[in-house]
Amino acid sequence: MATAAATSTSEAEAEPKAGPTAEGEEDDVKTARTRRKVLSRAVAAATYKAVEPGWDQPEEGASESDGDEEYAMASSAESSPGEYEWEYDEEEEKNQLEIERLEEQLSINVYDYNCHVDLIRLLRLEGELTKVRMARQKMSEIFPLTEELWLEWLHDEVSMALDGLDREHVYDLFEKAVKDYICPNIWLEYGQYSVGGIGQKGGLEKVRSVFERALSSVGLHMTKGLAIWEAYREFESAIVEAARPIAGFLSPFDREQTFDSQLEKVHSLFRRQLAIPLYDMEATFAEYEEWSEDPIPESVIQNYNKALQQLERYKPYEEALLQAEAPRLAEYQAYIDFEMKIGDPARVQLIFERALVENCLVPDLWIRYSQYLDRQLKVKDLVLSVHNRAVRNCPWTVALWSRYLLAMERHGVDHRVISVTFEKALSAGFIQATDYVEIWQAYLDYLRRRVDFKQDSSKELEELRSAFSRALEYLKQEVEERFNESGDPSCMIMQNWARIEARLCNNMQKARELWDSIMTKGNAKYANMWLEYYNLERAHGDTQHCRKALHRAVQCTSDYPEHVCEVLLTMERTEGTLEDWDIAVQKTETRLARVNEQRIKAAEKEAALAQQEEEKAEQRKRARAEKKALKKKKKTRGADKRKAEEDDEKEWGDDEEEQPSKRRKVENSTPPAGEAQDLEAETGLFGKSAPVDVDAPSKQKERAAALKRDVPKVPHDSSKDSITVFVSNLPYSMGEPDVKLRPLFEACGEVAEIRPIFSNRGDFRGYCYVEFKEEKAALQALQLDRKTVEGRPMFVSPCVDKSKNPDFKVFRYSTALEKHKLFVSGLPFSCTKEELEEICKAHGTVKDIRLVTNRAGKPKGLAYVEYENESQASQAVLKMDGMTVKDNVIKVAISNPPQRKVPEKPEARKAPGGAMVPRQIYGARGKGRTQLSLLPRALQRPSETAVQAENGPAPPPAVTTSAATEAPKMSNADFAKLLLRK
């Protein structure tokens, strides 16, 4: 089965259901006529040569290479030489410089796909045929080529083929092409080209072999398989027509052996095709009725009707593909599920191949396909071919490499081939340190299965030990240097090595050395690591080393020392002497006492920090209260002064103005109708005061009050949230925000209203609501998020009532791992988006760049760079991490933001058992600020809260020397005595 290639864009499969479309119909007809002409002439020539050996004169005006020339005209009409001619020498020189630049770039990074494509295009443009061939060869060794690249390469090679050796070279090239793709067009070109060599020895068998393989590969393709069937029938029909003039001169025996058997081949092709559900089956059946001189057999009609019924079942899935846009992964997944329920292996394989043509960079699809082949078909060549194509398409996915190694081992591939494949995996450029640990583990498992442990020493065992040593060295040097971590903090590779030495090689000394090394790498503080070592000693060592390990564990463990102490006491209770028991009890009690003391100190320290926080909070609260009282006092003095002045002038009214406290509560609110009229009479329509002689502060207050009345508060209508957006982070100094923002938002749709929010004094508060006429316009307005307005990034978000939707998040960027996106830090603040794009595009196709800024629009030296696929992103990390940009050393990593801390809800204060945790532990506002404890410190006991296990099982209850007793109730006098003791 031909295979899919690593291409992000591929030919869409949207074809008409029957026959050519109106657009391009004439071209299709001409192409078909040319193909028939080539097939007929080549077949006629071969037939006459076979029947009359003396007939070797070419037709008038024709040459022996007419077939190849006509094929080249039919298959590469678009490759006319004039298309690539340059008019000026300046452009040729420019191309040469660009070729040199691309060659230099490839010498640095051979995995730059776009660089390969551009180099081939320019070399072909300049007519450098030898260099073009070499460039294509290098690219095909690294990447599967797209259909367009293969056809272009094949057309060039066909035009240069002169003799039989060249023809064999083109045949080899076709064989490589059909392995990269399930491509009906390439198979069709292959069949047509092989017809040109029909006159050579074995030419007829070669043509039939190519067409039969094409039918096996794509003959079931419901939309594109028809072309292969028709081409094959045209070829066999041409042989019949070429042999018809000489059939009368043959004996009955020869006629039966040649002419009649050839007619049966055409009949057989018609019958085979009509038994398969294909588009335009009706036209094929009508053609068969017209061509056949005898009535169509009933069995053929039954198979044809059955195929029509199958076609109706497949049509919904095919039509879904025709209507969807590439890459149509969801539609292909549904089609695959349908085919797998039916269970026809050939059709399942075909739909997987069709899906991979457009989704070849989706690792999960390759994993599902290879898993199906591993479990169902189990055909060696097919399985290994798919695994090989999978790692060529998605080399950054470690799961594909691991499965490839397993498949090769399963099918008995030579050890040297597996080792070479593993070395390729190491150079594939994984994007996580743990990926290298996984591929090493897969290879070490394979080497372990090769060893015969019944022998004391063997070549395979030495190779396994050498591989373990190399793996540890590789993770320490290569991986840790690149990722700043080894990817194996728990030392799983060393643990597996120790198990193999202890259980399979009976070499406990080596196992103990390995565990000593594991403990020195920061694992001695974890109880589960010591217990793992203890279990190994228990199974394959001796009691003395078990006791020694547990004694060390009691002293070193810091996460769950109670668990280790319990294991030690259990062992001594079962096997130890009295002396061993006494030593164990003494050590465990001493250790647990020290642990409890440390925990008490830590709790006291935490309580002290909490008390400091409380004191700071109280100080801030007092400062705010004093500031508020001072401000209120100043306002009262000003109000008293104005009241005295207005009483002297007899102009004060009892109900003409509200008190300041009430004004604050109804900020921007609309006054009652009667009151509004009185105020209007007092201050005028536009907030202008009557001609009264007052002080300047009074005028300022009146102007602020008038401005508040000019901008009345409109209650928010939550029913219009779907057509409203919330705009924030606007400059406070913006004057007339509704006027300035309206042109910006009217580009998204008709604006119904813009409601800016003002403070008590009439100052703009930096946010507003924009209401549209249509919901579509509101959705379009969200695209204006982060747009710069007067030097600040404007935030645009949906209008959502958070009291009803507390979990709603405005942050629109992904916070999960994105393997095709990079996080760049350490950038100079002067670095622009264009400058960063110029640096990044050298390593792949950059889809988007986002510079991170603060609320004022100033850069923070951070950026996110999105590439077209994971492969380009992983290569960019390798090349850009540690690069110097304007004297700044930048850091580049795959985008994987840390988890955002979600505030704990009040319900979280419940203990696992269901009871409420005392308020003193978590404080009045949940897990955060604690309350000052009023209980004397002498009476406080450290609370034993459940701690979640981070690196081992949850601890059992602590082993203590005396049972905890409930404190007796104390009177006030008892408390007084305790306080006097202090």
N, C-alpha and C positions, 0 to 999 in steps of 0.2 A: 504494500500500500504506500503510495507516495505520501510525503509528509509536509507539514506546515512549516513555515520559516519565521525567523524572528523579525517581524516587520510590524510596526505600529499602525500602518495604514495599508489596507489591501483592497483588492477589487471588490466592490459591492456585488452581492449576488442577486440584486434585484433585476430579474429578467421577465419578459412577458410570458404569459402562460402558454401561448401558442403562437409560433411564427414570429418573424421580425416585427419590430415596431415600425410605425409610419416614418419616424425619423431614422435615417440610415438604412432604410429598406433597400434602396437601390444599390448601396455599397455592399450589403450582404449578398444580394443576388449576383453581383459581379464577382465577388470573392468565391462564391459557390461554383460559378461557371468556370473560373480559373482553376479551381481545385479539380473539377471533373476533367477539364482539358488535360491537366498535368497527369492525372491518374490514367486517363484513357490512352494518351500517347505513350507513356512509359510502359503500361501493360501491353499495349499492342506491339511495341518494339520487342519486348521480352518474349512475347508469344511467337512472333514470326521467327525470331532467332532460334527458339526451341524447336519449331516445326521444320524450318528450312535453314539448316546451318549455313548455307551459302549466301543467305540474304543478310548482307551487312552494309548495304548502301544507305546512307541517310537520306531523308527526304530533301527535296530541292529547297535550298535556302536554310536548311537546318543543320545543326551540328550535334555531336554526341553529348554535348553538355547542355542541350536545350532544356532537358528536364530540370537540371539544377538551376539554370538561369530563370526559368519560369517559376520555379519554387521560390527563388529569392525575390522575384517580382511580387509574388502573391503574399509572401510572409513578411517581407520587410520593405513594403512600399513607403513606409514613413521614414526610412533611413536614407533618404536621398542625400548625396554628397553636398549639394549646394546649400543644404540647411545649416551646415556647420562651417561655412567659409567666412573668413573675416575680411573686412574691406581695408583695414588700416594696419600698418606695421606696429603702431603704438599699442593696439589692443593685443597683438600677438606677444609683444614684450611684457605687457601687463599679465597675460596668462602664464607666461613662463615664470614670472616672479611669484605668482600665486601658487603654481605647481611646486616650486621650491619650498614655499612656506608650508604647504600641506604635507609634503614629504617630511619636513623637519618636525611638524606636529605629530605625525604618525610614529616617528622614531622615539618620541617621548611617551606617547600614549597610543598603543596599537589598538585599543578597544574603542576609539572614537569612530562611531558608525558614520556619522555625517561627513566626517573628514574623508573617509574612504570613498563615499559616494561622490563628493565634489572633485576629488582627485581623478577618479575614473572619467567623469564628465569632461574635465578639462583636457586630459590626455587624449581622449577620443576626439575632442574638438580640434586638437593640434595635429591629429593624424599619427600620433606616436603608437603604432600598432603593437610593437613589442612591449613597450612599457604598459600599455593598456592591458595586455594579456597578463603580465606579471602582477599588476595592481588588482585585477579581478581575482587572480588565483589566491593572492594573500588574503583578500577580503573573504573569499568563500571558505578558507580554512578556519576563519574565526567566527563568521556569522553565516547563518542561512540567508540566501539572497532572495529579494523580492521577485515576483513574477516579471515585472518590468525589466529588472536588471538581467534576469536570465534570458529573456527573449532578445534583449538588445545584444547580449554577448553571443547568443547562438546565431543571430542574423549576421553579425560581423564575421564569425568563424565560417559560416556557410559561404559567404561571399569570397572568402580567401582560400577555400578548399580547392585544390587543383588535381589531386590524384587520390589513389586508393588509401594511402596512409593518412592524408588529410581527412578523408571521409571517416576513417576509423577514429580519428581524434574527435571529430564532431559527434560520432556515436557515443564516445565516452562522456562527452560534455552533456549530452542529453540524459544519459544515465544518472549523472550527478544532479541534474536539474529536477528530475522526477522524484528524487529522494527527498529533496527539500520541501516540496509542495505536493498537495493533491490539487493539481492544476489541469483541468481539461484542455486549456489552450496549449500548454506545453506538450501534452500527449498528442494533440492534433498535429502540431508542428513536427513532432517526432515521426509520426506515421507518414506524413506527406514527404518528409525528407528521405525516409527509408525507401519510398517508392522510386526515388531517383536512382537508387542502386539496384533496381530489380534485375538489371541485365548482368550483374556480376554473379559470381559463383555463390549459391545459397541466398541470393537476393530475395527470391519469392518467399522462402521460409522466414527470412528476417522480417519482412513486412508483416506477414501474418502473426509472427511472434509479438511484434510491437503492438499491433492492434488488439490481440488477445489480452496482453498485459494491461493495455489501456482500459479495456472493458472491465477487467477485474478490479482496477483501481477506481474508475469513475463512471463505469457503465450504469450504476444504480443511482447516480446523481439525477434527481428528478427534473432539474431545470437545465443542466448543462451536459448530461450524458447523451442526449439525443444526437449531438453533433458527432460524437465518436461512432455511434452506431451507423449513422448515415455515411460517414467517410469510409468505414469498413465495407459497407454494402456497395458503395460506388466502386471501390477497388475490385471486389469480386465480380461485380457486374461488368466492369471494363474488361476483365479477363474473358468473360463469356462472350462479349461482343467481338473481342479480338480473335477468338478461336472459331467463331461462327462461320466465316468465309471458307475456312479450310476443313470444316467438319465433314463436308460432303466427299472429300478426297480420302477420308480415313476409313479403315476397315471397321466393321461393327464392333470388334473387340477394342480397338484403339479409341473408337468414338465413345464407347461406354466408359473407358478408363479416363478419358480427358474431358470431353464436352459434358456428358451427362453427370459425371461426378462434380463438375464445376457448378452446374445448375443446382445440384443438391446443396452445395455450400451456401448459395444465395438464399434458397428456401430455409435452410437452417438458421441463418442470421435473422430473417424475418420472424421466424417462430420464436426464437430466443428473445428478441426485442419485444414482441407483443405480449410476452409473459411477465414483463417487468412494468410496474407503474411509473410511467413517464408522462410529462406534459406532451400534448399534441399526439396522443396515441391514436386518435381517430383518423388523422391524416395518414399515419403509417399503415393502419389497417386498410384504408381505401387504396393506398398505393400497392399494397400486396395483392389485393383483389384484382387490380388492373394488370399487374405484372404477371401473375400466375396464370398459366393456361389451364390448369386443373382447378376444380372446386377446392376451397380451403377446408382442411379436415376439421371434423367436429371437435377433436381434442384441442386444436389451436384456438378455436372460437371460445371454448370453455375457459382456457387459460387467459385469453384476452378479456373476457367478461370479469373474471376474478381479479385481474390486474386493475380494471376500471374501478371495481369496488374498493380495492386497496388505495387507489389514487384519491378517492373521496375521503378516506380516513386521514390521509397525509395532507390534504389540501389546507386545512386550517393552520397547520404549523408552517407550511411553505408560504402561505399568504401573510402570516405574521412576520416572517422574515422579509418578505417583499415590501411590506409597509413600514417596517422599523428602519431606524438609521443605525449605521455601523457604530460600535462593534456588535450590537445586538446580542449581548451575552445572556440576558434573561430569556430571550426567545430561544436561543440555542439550548440553554439549560432545560427548558420545558420540552423541547424536541428530544433531547437526550433521554430524559426521564421516560418519555413515551416509547422510544425505541427500546430501552432497556426492559420495559414491561413486556414488550412483544418478544424480545430475546433473540432476534436474528443477529448473529455475530457480525456478518458482513455489513449490515445496515447500521448497527451500533458503531462499528469502526468508521464507517463513512461519515456519520453525523458528527462524531468527535473530530475527525479530520477537517470537516467543513467549518466547525466552530473554531478550531485552532488557527485557521487561515486568518481570521479577523481578531482573534483573542490569544495570540501566541505569547503575549507577555503576561498572561494570567497564570501564576504558578499552580493555583488550586485546580484549574482545569487540566493541566498536565498531570497533576497527582492523581486526579480521578481517572483519567484515561489510562495511565500506566498501571494503576491498581486494578482496573478492569482486565487489562491484558494479563497481568501477573496471576490473577485468580481464575480467569475464565479460559482464555485461549492458550496461554502457556507455550506459544510458538517462539522458539529461541530467537531467530532472526528478526521477527516482527517486534518482539518485546524489547530486545536490546536496541533496535533502531529507534523506537519511540523514546526510550530512556536517553539515548544519546542526543536526539533532537531537543528533548526537554531541557537538558543542561546547557545546550547551545543557545536556546532561546532565553532562558532565565538562569544565567550562571550564578547570580547572587543568592539563590534560594538553596539553602543547605539541605532541606528535606529531599529535593530532587537528586542531589549528589549521593545522599545516603541510600536512597532507593535504587539508584543506578549500581552502586557497589553491591548491594544485596542481590540484584537481578543477575549481575555477572557471576557472582558466586553460585547462585542457584542454578545457572545454566552451564557451569563448569568452564568458564573462561580462564585462559592461562593466567597464572599468578603475575607474570610481568606486565600483562595488559592491565590488570586491576591496579597494580602499583602505579603505573603511568597515569591511569585515570584519577587515582587519589592525589597525585602530585598536581594535576590540572585543577582539581578542586581547591587545593591550598592556594593556588594563584588566581582563583576566580574573583576575589575581592568581596568577601562577605561584609555585611554592614554591622554586625554585632560580635562582640568577643565570644559570646556563648555559642555562636555558630561554629567557630573553630573547634571548640571543645566537642561539639556534637559530631563533626566530621572525623575528628581524631578517634572518638570513641567507637564510631562505626567501623573504622579501619582496624582498630585494635581488636574489636570483637571478631572481625574476619580472620586476623592473624591467629587469634587464640583458637579458633575452630580448626585451623590447619595443624595444630600441634598434637602429636601423639604423646600424651603424658605418661604412658606406660613405660616409656624409655626415660632413663635418667638424664640424658642429654641428647639433643638433636639440633640440626640446623634450623628447623622451624622455631624451636624454643629460643635459641639465641637471637633469631630475627625478631621475635616478639619482645624480648627484653630490651633489645636495641631500640625498637620502635617506641616502647614506653619511655625510655630515657630521652629519645629525640622529641617526643610529644611534650614532655615537661620543659625541655629546653626551648622548644618553639613557643609555647605559651608564655614563658617567662621573658623571652627576648622580643620576638616578633609581635605577638598579640598585645602584651602589656605595654610595649613601647608605643603602639598605635592607639590603643583604647584607654590607656592608663588603668587597665585592669586585666587580669589574666582570663577572666570569664569562668573561672573554676574556684570560687572562694572556699567551697567545701572540700576541695581536693578529691573529687570523685574519681579522676583517673588514677591517682595514687592509691585510693582505697581499693579500686578494682585490681590494681597490680598486687597489692598486699594480699587480697583474697586469693588470687591465683597462686601466689607463692606459698601461701599457707595451706590451702585446700588441695591444690593439684600438684604442687611441686614438693610439698612437705618441707618447706624451707621457712620455718618460723623466724629464724634469725633475720632474714631479709625482710620479712613482713614487719618485724619490730622496728627495724631501721626506717622503713617507710612510714610507719605510724609516728615515730619520733619526729620525722621531718614534717608530717602533717600537723602535729601539735605546735611546732615552732612557727607555723605560718598563721598564728592568731586564732587557732581553733581550740586551744586548751581551756578556754573559758566556757565552752559549751558542753552541757551535760550529755547530750546525745552523741557527741563525738567520742567521749570517753566510754560510754556504754557500748558503742559500736566496736571499739577496740577490745573492751572487756569480753564481749560475746565471741569475738574471734579467738581470743586467748582461751576462753572457756571451751570452745569447740576443738581447737587444734594445739593449744599450748598446755600449760600446767598451772596448778593452783597458786604457786609462788608468784608467778608473773601476773596472775589475775589479782592477787592481793596487792601487789605493788602498783598495778594500774589504778585500782580503786583508791588507794591511799593518796596517790598523786591527784586523782580526780577530786577528792575531798578538799584538798588544799587549793586547787586551781579553779574549780568551777565557780562561776559567779552568777549564772542565770537561774539554775535550779539546784542549789547544793543539797536541799532536802532529799531530792530524788536519789542522788548519788550516795548520800549517807545511808538511806534506807537499803539500797542494794548491797552496800558493804556490810551492814549489820545482818542482813539476810544471809549472806554468804558465810559469815563467821558463825552465825547461829546453826548453820547446816554442817559446816566442815571444820571450823576453827577450834583451837584449843581455848582453855580459859584465859591464857595469856593473850592470845589473839583477840578474844572478845573484849578484854579489858582495854587493850590498846585501841581497838576500834571505837568503843564507847567514849573513851577519853578524847580521841581525835574528833569524832563527830560532834560531841558536846562543845568542845572548844571552838570548832569551826562555826557551828550554828550560833553560839553566843556572840562570836565576832561578827557574823552576818547580821544578827539582830541589832547589835550595837551600831553597825554601819547604817542599817535601815532607819534606826531612830534618829541618828545624826542627819541623815538625808531628809527625813520628815521634818525635823526641827529647822533645818536650813530652808526647806521649802516654805514652812510656816513663817519664818522670818522674812523671806522674800515677799510672801503674800501680805504680811503685816506692813512692810514698807510700801507696797503698792496701795494698800488701804490708806495709809497715812498720806501718801502723795495724792490719792484721789480726794481725801478729805480736805487737803490743802487747796486743791484746785476748786473744790466745791465752795469752800469759804471765800476764796478769791473772787469767784463768780458772784457769790451773794453780796460781798462788799461792793463790787463794781456795780451790781444792779441797784443796790441801795443808794449808792452815791449818785447814780444816774437819775433815780427816782426823786432824790432830794433836790437835784438841780431843776428837774421839771416842775416840782411843786413850787419852788421859789419863783420860777418864771411865770407859772400860772397865777400865783398870788399877786405878782406885780401887775400882770395884765388885767386881772380882775379889779384891782384897785383903780387903775387908770380908766377902765371902762365904766366903773361905778361913778367916777367923777364926771364922765361925759354922758351918763344916763343912756348908754347904748347897749347895755348888756341885756339879752333876753334869756328867759329861763329855759326854753326848749330849742334854742337855735343851734346849739353845738353839743356834740357828745363829749364825754370825758375821755382822756387819753387811753385809759385801760380798755374802754369799749371800742375805741378806734382800732386798737391792735387786734382785737378779736375778730373784727369784721373787715379785715384788710381787703381793699379793692372791692368791697361789696356795694350793692346798689341801695341807696337810702330810700326810705318810704316816700310815697308820692308827695304828701303834704310837706314833709321835711325838706324834700328836694326843692319845692317851690320857695320855701322860706330862705333856703341857702342861696338859691338863684337870685332872689331879690336882694340878698345881703351882699353877694360877691359878684353878681353879673353872670352873663351866660358863659363867658370864657374864663372864669376864674379871676376877673379883675375886681379889685376891691372898690368899694364906694369911696368917694373923696373924704377919707378920715385921716387925721394926722396921728399915725402910730409909729412905734419904733421899728428899726430895721429887722430885728429877730421876728417880730410879729408878722411883718410882710413875708418873710421867708416861710413861716409856718403856713400862712394863708395860701401862698403859691403851691406849696407841697400838697395841701389839702385839696386845692382846686385841681391839681394834676391827677390826684387819686380819683376825683369825681369824674374827670374826663375819660379815665380808663376804668370803667366799672368791671368788676369781676363777673364772669359768666360761668355758672355752674357747669362742670364737665359732664357731658352726656356719654355714659359708658356704652350706650348702644351704637355709638359711632366710632368705636375703637378700631374697627376694621378699615375705616377710611381715614384714619388719623395717624400721624407719626409724631413721635416725641423728639424734639431737637434740643441738644444741650451742648455745653462747653463753648458757647458763643462769647465773644468779648463783652465785658460789662460796659465798656465805653461805647458800644454800638448805639447810635442814635436812630430812631425810627426803625426798629428791627423789622416790623411787618412790611415796610416799604422796601427795605433792602433785600429781604429774603424772598419776596414774592416772585421776582423774575427768575430766581434760581430754581424754585419749585414748580413754577408754571411750565418749565420745560418737561416735567414729568406728567402733567395733566392739569385739568382745570382746578384751581384752588378755590375752595368755598370760604375759608377764613384762616387767618393767622392770629393766634392769641399769645402775645408775649406776656411774661409774668414780671411784675414790678414789686419792689419792696415798699415798706410803709412810707418812705420819703419820696417815692416815685422813681427810684433808680432801677434800671434794667437788671434782672437777676441772672441773665446768661442762658435762659432756656425758654422755650415756647412750644406751643402745639400748632401743627399745621393740618388743617382738615381739607380733604379733597372731595370732589363730587363722586368719584368712582374708586373702587377698591384697587383696580389695576394701577391707577396713578399712585396710590399709597405704596404699593409693592415696588413700583419703579423708583419712588423716592428713596427707598432704603439703599439704593445703589450710590447715593450721595454721601453715605457714611464715610467719615474721615476726610472729606473734602475740605481744603483750606479756605477759611473765610476770615479775612482781615488778620492773617498771620497765625490763626489757631485752627487745629483740626476740628471740624464740626461733627458731632456725634448724632447720627440719625438711627432711631430704633423704633420698633413697633410700640404702639400705645397699649400697654397691658396693665391692668389693675393688679398689683402685686399682692394686695390683701386677699384676692381671690385666687391668684396663681403664684404662691410663694416660691415655687421651684423654677419659675421662669428665669432664664439667663439671657442677658443681652449680648454676651460675648459671642461673636459670630465665627471665630476661628476654631479649628479643631484643636483639642487638647490631648489627643491620642497619638500614638506612634504613626508617623507618615514617612514611609521609606523612600518616597520620591522627593521629599522636601528636606532642605538643609537649614540648620540654625547656625548663623554666623555671629560671633561675638568679638569684641575687641576692635571694632572698626573705628577709624578716626571720625570725629563728629563732622568733619568737612566732607566726608565721602558722600557722593551723590548716587542716586539710583542708576544713572547712566554709567557712571564709572564702575560700580559693582557689577552691572550687567556685562560690561566689556570684559571683566575678569572671568566671570562665570561661564559665558557662552563658549569659551574655548574648550570646555569639557562636556558639552552637550546642548540640547535645545532647552533654553530657559523659557518657561511658560509665564512666570510671574515673579516679581521681587517686591517685598514689603519691608521698608525701613521702619523700625519701631521708634516712635516718638512719645514724649510726655504730653500732658494735656495742653501745654502751651505750644506744641508743635516743634519742640527742640529735639534733635536726634539723641538717642541713648546709646549709640554705638552698636546696636543690634540689628539683625536683619534675618528675614526668612526668604530662601530662594527655592522656588519650585521648578523641578526638572520634568521632562516628559515621561521618564520611567525610572525605576529603581536602579537600573544598571548605570545610567548616567550619573545619578546622585552618588552612588557608591564610589565611582571613579573620581568624582569631584572632591569627595572627602579625602581620598588618598593624595590628590595633587594640591589641594588648597589648604589643608590643615597645617598651621605653622607658617603660612605665607606672610610676607611683610608687605603691608599696604600703607604708604605714606608714613614710614617709620613705626607703624604699629604692627605687632605680631597678632594675627587673627587666629581664632579657634573655630574650626568647622566640624560639625557633627550632624548626624541624622536627627531630624526634628522629633523629639520625644519629651514634651513638657512634663514637669512633675505634676503629680495629682494635686488639684486645688483642695485646700482644707475647707471642709464644709462645717459650719458652726453646729455644735451638738444641740439637739433639741431637748426641751425639758424632760421628755419621756426617757431620754438616755440615762437619766440619773438613777433609774431603777437597776438594782443589782441583778445578776443572772438568776438568782432565785426568785425574783419578783418583788422583794421588799425594797422600799425606797432607801437610797443611800442617805445618811445624815446630811443635813444642809451644810454643816461645817466643812465637809470634804470638798464639795463642788461649789459652794457659794450660792448667793441668791440668783445669779444669772447663769446657772449651769456650770459646766466645767471651765472655770476661768478664775475670776477673782474670788478668793475665799473670804469668809466672815471671821472676824476676830473671836477667838474662842474665849468664853468667860469661865471655863473650867480651869481650876488650878493645874499647873503643869505637873505637879506631883501625882495628880490623879489621872492624868492622861495616859492612855495605852495606845501604842501604834496599831493602827487598823490594818488588818490583813486582807487587802482587796485582791480579787482574782486578777492575775497577770496573764495575759495571752502568751502562749508559747511562740517564740520567734524561731527557735532553732532546736526544737525538741518537743517531747510530749509535755502536757501540762503537769505541774508538780502536784504531788499528793499533799495531804496536810502535813505541816511541819512537825518534826520530831522534837518534842520538848521534854525537859526533865520533870516538870510538874504540870498538872492540869490547870487550865485557866479557870479561875473562880470568879464569880460575879462580885463586884465591889459592894460592901454593905452600905445601907443608906446612912447618910450623915446629917447631923443637925447643924444649925447655924453656928453653934458654939464650936463644933468640930472644925468647921471651915475657918473660924477665927484662930483656933490653935495652930492650924496648918500655916496660915498666913504669918502668925507671930514667929514661927520657927524660921521663916526666911530671914 
